[in-house]
Each structure stands twice: as structure tokens, then as C-alpha cells.
């Protein structure tokens, strides 16, 4: 399993556009083959910074999503909204404590 963390910063006037777009597409992302988990976070100190946190079966599954029409349609809408360059990390989950 691969965990994907993406940090995005938005111009304040674009935050609502982003959150509406996420609301409209989140179930499609989560239903994409290979995705087993999806969350959205907002920074406590800077409300213009958001993070997505998702689980993928493999790197191949994530790459299939990144090459999909779904990803491209989402990216076309949100790319102009960024105030900073997005950052992304693919990490291995080592341990979970509940």
C-alpha cells in the first residue's frame, strides 16, 4: 500500500471554488480503482493550505489515476487556483495505533 499526501495552497478568493470542486469529485476519486481511502485536511494556522491524504493499492494504481481523464479534469480546474506550488509525497505506512 502507498500513502499519498498532497499539500496545496490557494488564493483566499479561490478556497470556496476548490472546496466545492472537492465536494463534487471526492466520491469519484475514492471510487477510482486502487484507491481505498481519501481525506481532506485544512491547516490550523493558515486556512488557505489544504492537504489530501489517500491510500493506493500500489504505485501503478496511483499512476493510473494520475494519467486518467478524471485527474486531468480536476487538475485543469484547480491548477489556476493555487497560490503556491503543490507538493506531493508518496510514503509507506509503517505502523498504525488505534
N, CA, C and O atoms as a GROMACS GRO file, in nm:
protein
  392
    1UNK      N    1   0.084  -0.119   0.000
    1UNK     CA    2   0.000   0.000   0.000
    1UNK      C    3   0.088   0.124   0.000
    1UNK      O    4   0.194   0.126   0.061
    2UNK      N    5   0.041   0.224  -0.069
    2UNK     CA    6   0.110   0.352  -0.080
    2UNK      C    7   0.019   0.461  -0.023
    2UNK      O    8  -0.101   0.463  -0.052
    3UNK      N    9   0.074   0.549   0.056
    3UNK     CA   10   0.000   0.662   0.109
    3UNK      C   11   0.047   0.786   0.033
    3UNK      O   12   0.167   0.810   0.020
    4UNK      N   13  -0.046   0.863  -0.016
    4UNK     CA   14  -0.014   0.985  -0.092
    4UNK      C   15  -0.062   1.105  -0.013
    4UNK      O   16  -0.179   1.113   0.025
    5UNK      N   17   0.028   1.198   0.011
    5UNK     CA   18  -0.002   1.322   0.081
    5UNK      C   19   0.028   1.436  -0.015
    5UNK      O   20   0.138   1.445  -0.070
    6UNK      N   21  -0.070   1.524  -0.035
    6UNK     CA   22  -0.053   1.637  -0.126
    6UNK      C   23  -0.085   1.765  -0.051
    6UNK      O   24  -0.191   1.777   0.010
    7UNK      N   25   0.008   1.861  -0.055
    7UNK     CA   26  -0.011   1.992   0.008
    7UNK      C   27  -0.042   2.093  -0.102
    7UNK      O   28   0.029   2.101  -0.202
    8UNK      N   29  -0.149   2.170  -0.080
    8UNK     CA   30  -0.191   2.271  -0.178
    8UNK      C   31  -0.223   2.402  -0.106
    8UNK      O   32  -0.286   2.402  -0.001
    9UNK      N   33  -0.180   2.511  -0.163
    9UNK     CA   34  -0.213   2.643  -0.110
    9UNK      C   35  -0.296   2.719  -0.213
    9UNK      O   36  -0.267   2.715  -0.332
   10UNK      N   37  -0.400   2.787  -0.166
   10UNK     CA   38  -0.492   2.856  -0.255
   10UNK      C   39  -0.502   3.004  -0.222
   10UNK      O   40  -0.490   3.044  -0.106
   11UNK      N   41  -0.523   3.084  -0.325
   11UNK     CA   42  -0.558   3.224  -0.301
   11UNK      C   43  -0.690   3.226  -0.226
   11UNK      O   44  -0.779   3.146  -0.256
   12UNK      N   45  -0.703   3.315  -0.130
   12UNK     CA   46  -0.823   3.316  -0.045
   12UNK      C   47  -0.951   3.321  -0.125
   12UNK      O   48  -1.049   3.255  -0.089
   13UNK      N   49  -0.952   3.396  -0.232
   13UNK     CA   50  -1.074   3.408  -0.312
   13UNK      C   51  -1.107   3.278  -0.388
   13UNK      O   52  -1.216   3.265  -0.443
   14UNK      N   53  -1.014   3.182  -0.389
   14UNK     CA   54  -1.035   3.057  -0.462
   14UNK      C   55  -1.067   2.938  -0.371
   14UNK      O   56  -1.094   2.828  -0.421
   15UNK      N   57  -1.064   2.957  -0.241
   15UNK     CA   58  -1.086   2.846  -0.149
   15UNK      C   59  -1.223   2.783  -0.168
   15UNK      O   60  -1.235   2.661  -0.173
   16UNK      N   61  -1.326   2.865  -0.181
   16UNK     CA   62  -1.461   2.810  -0.198
   16UNK      C   63  -1.472   2.732  -0.329
   16UNK      O   64  -1.538   2.628  -0.333
   17UNK      N   65  -1.409   2.780  -0.433
   17UNK     CA   66  -1.411   2.708  -0.561
   17UNK      C   67  -1.345   2.571  -0.544
   17UNK      O   68  -1.397   2.470  -0.592
   18UNK      N   69  -1.230   2.568  -0.476
   18UNK     CA   70  -1.163   2.441  -0.452
   18UNK      C   71  -1.250   2.345  -0.369
   18UNK      O   72  -1.268   2.229  -0.407
   19UNK      N   73  -1.304   2.394  -0.258
   19UNK     CA   74  -1.382   2.304  -0.171
   19UNK      C   75  -1.508   2.254  -0.241
   19UNK      O   76  -1.548   2.139  -0.221
   20UNK      N   77  -1.571   2.337  -0.321
   20UNK     CA   78  -1.687   2.292  -0.399
   20UNK      C   79  -1.647   2.186  -0.500
   20UNK      O   80  -1.719   2.088  -0.520
   21UNK      N   81  -1.532   2.205  -0.564
   21UNK     CA   82  -1.484   2.107  -0.660
   21UNK      C   83  -1.450   1.975  -0.590
   21UNK      O   84  -1.481   1.868  -0.642
   22UNK      N   85  -1.387   1.983  -0.474
   22UNK     CA   86  -1.356   1.861  -0.399
   22UNK      C   87  -1.485   1.788  -0.362
   22UNK      O   88  -1.494   1.666  -0.375
   23UNK      N   89  -1.583   1.863  -0.315
   23UNK     CA   90  -1.712   1.803  -0.278
   23UNK      C   91  -1.774   1.730  -0.397
   23UNK      O   92  -1.832   1.623  -0.382
   24UNK      N   93  -1.762   1.789  -0.515
   24UNK     CA   94  -1.824   1.732  -0.635
   24UNK      C   95  -1.748   1.611  -0.689
   24UNK      O   96  -1.805   1.529  -0.761
   25UNK      N   97  -1.618   1.598  -0.656
   25UNK     CA   98  -1.536   1.493  -0.716
   25UNK      C   99  -1.485   1.388  -0.617
   25UNK      O  100  -1.430   1.286  -0.660
   26UNK      N  101  -1.502   1.410  -0.488
   26UNK     CA  102  -1.441   1.320  -0.389
   26UNK      C  103  -1.488   1.175  -0.401
   26UNK      O  104  -1.407   1.084  -0.386
   27UNK      N  105  -1.614   1.152  -0.428
   27UNK     CA  106  -1.660   1.014  -0.439
   27UNK      C  107  -1.606   0.946  -0.566
   27UNK      O  108  -1.584   0.825  -0.567
   28UNK      N  109  -1.584   1.024  -0.671
   28UNK     CA  110  -1.524   0.968  -0.793
   28UNK      C  111  -1.378   0.931  -0.769
   28UNK      O  112  -1.331   0.827  -0.816
   29UNK      N  113  -1.307   1.017  -0.697
   29UNK     CA  114  -1.166   0.986  -0.665
   29UNK      C  115  -1.161   0.861  -0.579
   29UNK      O  116  -1.085   0.768  -0.608
   30UNK      N  117  -1.242   0.858  -0.475
   30UNK     CA  118  -1.242   0.744  -0.382
   30UNK      C  119  -1.282   0.615  -0.452
   30UNK      O  120  -1.235   0.507  -0.416
   31UNK      N  121  -1.370   0.625  -0.550
   31UNK     CA  122  -1.416   0.506  -0.623
   31UNK      C  123  -1.319   0.463  -0.733
   31UNK      O  124  -1.338   0.358  -0.795
   32UNK      N  125  -1.217   0.544  -0.758
   32UNK     CA  126  -1.122   0.509  -0.864
   32UNK      C  127  -1.052   0.379  -0.826
   32UNK      O  128  -1.014   0.359  -0.711
   33UNK      N  129  -1.035   0.291  -0.925
   33UNK     CA  130  -0.973   0.162  -0.899
   33UNK      C  131  -0.836   0.179  -0.835
   33UNK      O  132  -0.749   0.248  -0.889
   34UNK      N  133  -0.818   0.116  -0.720
   34UNK     CA  134  -0.691   0.121  -0.650
   34UNK      C  135  -0.688   0.217  -0.532
   34UNK      O  136  -0.596   0.211  -0.451
   35UNK      N  137  -0.788   0.305  -0.521
   35UNK     CA  138  -0.796   0.398  -0.409
   35UNK      C  139  -0.884   0.337  -0.300
   35UNK      O  140  -0.998   0.299  -0.325
   36UNK      N  141  -0.829   0.329  -0.179
   36UNK     CA  142  -0.906   0.269  -0.071
   36UNK      C  143  -0.936   0.366   0.044
   36UNK      O  144  -1.001   0.328   0.141
   37UNK      N  145  -0.890   0.490   0.032
   37UNK     CA  146  -0.910   0.586   0.142
   37UNK      C  147  -0.882   0.725   0.090
   37UNK      O  148  -0.790   0.745   0.010
   38UNK      N  149  -0.960   0.823   0.136
   38UNK     CA  150  -0.937   0.962   0.096
   38UNK      C  151  -0.985   1.055   0.206
   38UNK      O  152  -1.096   1.041   0.257
   39UNK      N  153  -0.900   1.150   0.242
   39UNK     CA  154  -0.936   1.253   0.339
   39UNK      C  155  -0.885   1.388   0.291
   39UNK      O  156  -0.790   1.397   0.213
   40UNK      N  157  -0.951   1.494   0.338
   40UNK     CA  158  -0.908   1.631   0.311
   40UNK      C  159  -0.886   1.699   0.446
   40UNK      O  160  -0.968   1.690   0.536
   41UNK      N  161  -0.774   1.768   0.457
   41UNK     CA  162  -0.739   1.841   0.579
   41UNK      C  163  -0.716   1.988   0.546
   41UNK      O  164  -0.682   2.023   0.433
   42UNK      N  165  -0.734   2.073   0.647
   42UNK     CA  166  -0.701   2.216   0.634
   42UNK      C  167  -0.606   2.254   0.748
   42UNK      O  168  -0.626   2.212   0.862
   43UNK      N  169  -0.506   2.332   0.717
   43UNK     CA  170  -0.409   2.377   0.816
   43UNK      C  171  -0.475   2.464   0.922
   43UNK      O  172  -0.558   2.549   0.890
   44UNK      N  173  -0.440   2.443   1.048
   44UNK     CA  174  -0.499   2.518   1.160
   44UNK      C  175  -0.455   2.665   1.159
   44UNK      O  176  -0.534   2.753   1.191
   45UNK      N  177  -0.330   2.691   1.124
   45UNK     CA  178  -0.277   2.827   1.130
   45UNK      C  179  -0.298   2.906   1.001
   45UNK      O  180  -0.308   3.028   1.003
   46UNK      N  181  -0.305   2.836   0.890
   46UNK     CA  182  -0.322   2.903   0.760
   46UNK      C  183  -0.437   2.836   0.685
   46UNK      O  184  -0.416   2.732   0.621
   47UNK      N  185  -0.557   2.891   0.692
   47UNK     CA  186  -0.673   2.826   0.630
   47UNK      C  187  -0.671   2.823   0.477
   47UNK      O  188  -0.765   2.771   0.416
   48UNK      N  189  -0.567   2.876   0.416
   48UNK     CA  190  -0.556   2.866   0.270
   48UNK      C  191  -0.475   2.744   0.228
   48UNK      O  192  -0.459   2.718   0.108
   49UNK      N  193  -0.423   2.668   0.326
   49UNK     CA  194  -0.343   2.549   0.299
   49UNK      C  195  -0.428   2.424   0.326
   49UNK      O  196  -0.485   2.408   0.433
   50UNK      N  197  -0.434   2.336   0.226
   50UNK     CA  198  -0.508   2.211   0.236
   50UNK      C  199  -0.415   2.094   0.205
   50UNK      O  200  -0.314   2.109   0.137
   51UNK      N  201  -0.453   1.978   0.256
   51UNK     CA  202  -0.381   1.855   0.229
   51UNK      C  203  -0.482   1.746   0.191
   51UNK      O  204  -0.589   1.738   0.250
   52UNK      N  205  -0.447   1.665   0.094
   52UNK     CA  206  -0.523   1.542   0.071
   52UNK      C  207  -0.435   1.427   0.118
   52UNK      O  208  -0.312   1.432   0.110
   53UNK      N  209  -0.502   1.325   0.167
   53UNK     CA  210  -0.436   1.208   0.223
   53UNK      C  211  -0.511   1.089   0.167
   53UNK      O  212  -0.630   1.072   0.194
   54UNK      N  213  -0.443   1.006   0.090
   54UNK     CA  214  -0.513   0.895   0.026
   54UNK      C  215  -0.428   0.769   0.029
   54UNK      O  216  -0.305   0.775   0.034
   55UNK      N  217  -0.496   0.654   0.028
   55UNK     CA  218  -0.430   0.523   0.024
   55UNK      C  219  -0.451   0.465  -0.116
   55UNK      O  220  -0.561   0.471  -0.172
   56UNK      N  221  -0.344   0.408  -0.170
   56UNK     CA  222  -0.347   0.346  -0.302
   56UNK      C  223  -0.290   0.205  -0.292
   56UNK      O  224  -0.195   0.182  -0.217
   57UNK      N  225  -0.347   0.114  -0.366
   57UNK     CA  226  -0.302  -0.027  -0.363
   57UNK      C  227  -0.155  -0.040  -0.402
   57UNK      O  228  -0.083  -0.124  -0.350
   58UNK      N  229  -0.112   0.047  -0.496
   58UNK     CA  230   0.025   0.037  -0.548
   58UNK      C  231   0.060   0.168  -0.619
   58UNK      O  232  -0.025   0.253  -0.642
   59UNK      N  233   0.188   0.181  -0.654
   59UNK     CA  234   0.231   0.295  -0.734
   59UNK      C  235   0.162   0.295  -0.869
   59UNK      O  236   0.126   0.400  -0.923
   60UNK      N  237   0.143   0.176  -0.923
   60UNK     CA  238   0.077   0.164  -1.053
   60UNK      C  239  -0.067   0.217  -1.046
   60UNK      O  240  -0.112   0.286  -1.138
   61UNK      N  241  -0.138   0.186  -0.938
   61UNK     CA  242  -0.275   0.236  -0.923
   61UNK      C  243  -0.276   0.389  -0.916
   61UNK      O  244  -0.360   0.454  -0.978
   62UNK      N  245  -0.184   0.445  -0.840
   62UNK     CA  246  -0.174   0.591  -0.832
   62UNK      C  247  -0.141   0.651  -0.968
   62UNK      O  248  -0.200   0.751  -1.007
   63UNK      N  249  -0.048   0.591  -1.038
   63UNK     CA  250  -0.010   0.642  -1.171
   63UNK      C  251  -0.128   0.631  -1.269
   63UNK      O  252  -0.147   0.720  -1.352
   64UNK      N  253  -0.205   0.524  -1.260
   64UNK     CA  254  -0.324   0.512  -1.346
   64UNK      C  255  -0.421   0.626  -1.318
   64UNK      O  256  -0.479   0.682  -1.411
   65UNK      N  257  -0.438   0.661  -1.192
   65UNK     CA  258  -0.523   0.774  -1.156
   65UNK      C  259  -0.465   0.904  -1.212
   65UNK      O  260  -0.537   0.984  -1.272
   66UNK      N  261  -0.336   0.925  -1.192
   66UNK     CA  262  -0.271   1.050  -1.236
   66UNK      C  263  -0.275   1.066  -1.389
   66UNK      O  264  -0.266   1.178  -1.439
   67UNK      N  265  -0.288   0.957  -1.462
   67UNK     CA  266  -0.296   0.961  -1.608
   67UNK      C  267  -0.441   0.958  -1.658
   67UNK      O  268  -0.464   0.959  -1.779
   68UNK      N  269  -0.537   0.955  -1.567
   68UNK     CA  270  -0.677   0.940  -1.606
   68UNK      C  271  -0.742   1.072  -1.645
   68UNK      O  272  -0.693   1.180  -1.612
   69UNK      N  273  -0.852   1.061  -1.716
   69UNK     CA  274  -0.930   1.178  -1.753
   69UNK      C  275  -0.988   1.244  -1.627
   69UNK      O  276  -1.001   1.366  -1.622
   70UNK      N  277  -1.023   1.164  -1.526
   70UNK     CA  278  -1.075   1.220  -1.401
   70UNK      C  279  -0.972   1.315  -1.339
   70UNK      O  280  -1.004   1.429  -1.307
   71UNK      N  281  -0.849   1.267  -1.323
   71UNK     CA  282  -0.745   1.352  -1.265
   71UNK      C  283  -0.723   1.477  -1.351
   71UNK      O  284  -0.716   1.588  -1.299
   72UNK      N  285  -0.713   1.457  -1.482
   72UNK     CA  286  -0.688   1.571  -1.571
   72UNK      C  287  -0.799   1.674  -1.564
   72UNK      O  288  -0.772   1.794  -1.568
   73UNK      N  289  -0.924   1.630  -1.554
   73UNK     CA  290  -1.035   1.726  -1.545
   73UNK      C  291  -1.031   1.803  -1.413
   73UNK      O  292  -1.060   1.922  -1.409
   74UNK      N  293  -0.996   1.733  -1.304
   74UNK     CA  294  -0.983   1.800  -1.174
   74UNK      C  295  -0.866   1.898  -1.178
   74UNK      O  296  -0.880   2.012  -1.135
   75UNK      N  297  -0.752   1.853  -1.228
   75UNK     CA  298  -0.631   1.934  -1.231
   75UNK      C  299  -0.653   2.062  -1.313
   75UNK      O  300  -0.609   2.170  -1.272
   76UNK      N  301  -0.721   2.052  -1.427
   76UNK     CA  302  -0.747   2.171  -1.510
   76UNK      C  303  -0.826   2.276  -1.432
   76UNK      O  304  -0.805   2.396  -1.451
   77UNK      N  305  -0.916   2.231  -1.346
   77UNK     CA  306  -0.999   2.326  -1.270
   77UNK      C  307  -0.926   2.387  -1.152
   77UNK      O  308  -0.944   2.505  -1.122
   78UNK      N  309  -0.842   2.308  -1.084
   78UNK     CA  310  -0.781   2.362  -0.961
   78UNK      C  311  -0.643   2.423  -0.982
   78UNK      O  312  -0.601   2.505  -0.901
   79UNK      N  313  -0.573   2.386  -1.086
   79UNK     CA  314  -0.437   2.440  -1.107
   79UNK      C  315  -0.433   2.593  -1.106
   79UNK      O  316  -0.343   2.649  -1.044
   80UNK      N  317  -0.525   2.662  -1.171
   80UNK     CA  318  -0.521   2.809  -1.169
   80UNK      C  319  -0.553   2.870  -1.031
   80UNK      O  320  -0.531   2.989  -1.011
   81UNK      N  321  -0.603   2.790  -0.938
   81UNK     CA  322  -0.643   2.840  -0.807
   81UNK      C  323  -0.528   2.848  -0.707
   81UNK      O  324  -0.542   2.910  -0.602
   82UNK      N  325  -0.415   2.783  -0.738
   82UNK     CA  326  -0.304   2.772  -0.644
   82UNK      C  327  -0.233   2.905  -0.620
   82UNK      O  328  -0.211   2.983  -0.713
   83UNK      N  329  -0.198   2.928  -0.495
   83UNK     CA  330  -0.114   3.043  -0.458
   83UNK      C  331   0.032   3.001  -0.439
   83UNK      O  332   0.122   3.084  -0.442
   84UNK      N  333   0.054   2.871  -0.420
   84UNK     CA  334   0.189   2.815  -0.409
   84UNK      C  335   0.195   2.689  -0.492
   84UNK      O  336   0.092   2.630  -0.527
   85UNK      N  337   0.315   2.648  -0.523
   85UNK     CA  338   0.334   2.524  -0.599
   85UNK      C  339   0.292   2.406  -0.511
   85UNK      O  340   0.340   2.395  -0.398
   86UNK      N  341   0.206   2.317  -0.560
   86UNK     CA  342   0.167   2.200  -0.481
   86UNK      C  343   0.288   2.109  -0.455
   86UNK      O  344   0.380   2.103  -0.536
   87UNK      N  345   0.285   2.041  -0.343
   87UNK     CA  346   0.388   1.944  -0.309
   87UNK      C  347   0.320   1.810  -0.283
   87UNK      O  348   0.210   1.805  -0.230
   88UNK      N  349   0.388   1.702  -0.321
   88UNK     CA  350   0.329   1.569  -0.302
   88UNK      C  351   0.436   1.472  -0.253
   88UNK      O  352   0.552   1.478  -0.294
   89UNK      N  353   0.392   1.382  -0.165
   89UNK     CA  354   0.478   1.278  -0.112
   89UNK      C  355   0.407   1.145  -0.125
   89UNK      O  356   0.287   1.134  -0.098
   90UNK      N  357   0.480   1.043  -0.166
   90UNK     CA  358   0.433   0.905  -0.162
   90UNK      C  359   0.514   0.837  -0.053
   90UNK      O  360   0.637   0.833  -0.058
   91UNK      N  361   0.443   0.782   0.045
   91UNK     CA  362   0.511   0.722   0.160
   91UNK      C  363   0.454   0.583   0.187
   91UNK      O  364   0.343   0.550   0.147
   92UNK      N  365   0.535   0.503   0.257
   92UNK     CA  366   0.489   0.373   0.304
   92UNK      C  367   0.439   0.388   0.447
   92UNK      O  368   0.504   0.452   0.530
   93UNK      N  369   0.325   0.330   0.475
   93UNK     CA  370   0.275   0.330   0.613
   93UNK      C  371   0.354   0.224   0.690
   93UNK      O  372   0.362   0.109   0.648
   94UNK      N  373   0.410   0.266   0.802
   94UNK     CA  374   0.489   0.174   0.883
   94UNK      C  375   0.406   0.114   0.995
   94UNK      O  376   0.414  -0.005   1.023
   95UNK      N  377   0.325   0.198   1.060
   95UNK     CA  378   0.250   0.150   1.174
   95UNK      C  379   0.129   0.237   1.199
   95UNK      O  380   0.132   0.357   1.173
   96UNK      N  381   0.022   0.176   1.248
   96UNK     CA  382  -0.100   0.247   1.289
   96UNK      C  383  -0.135   0.204   1.430
   96UNK      O  384  -0.135   0.085   1.461
   97UNK      N  385  -0.164   0.300   1.515
   97UNK     CA  386  -0.211   0.273   1.650
   97UNK      C  387  -0.352   0.331   1.663
   97UNK      O  388  -0.373   0.448   1.632
   98UNK      N  389  -0.446   0.251   1.707
   98UNK     CA  390  -0.583   0.299   1.727
   98UNK      C  391  -0.617   0.294   1.874
   98UNK      O  392  -0.728   0.330   1.913
   0.00000   0.00000   0.00000
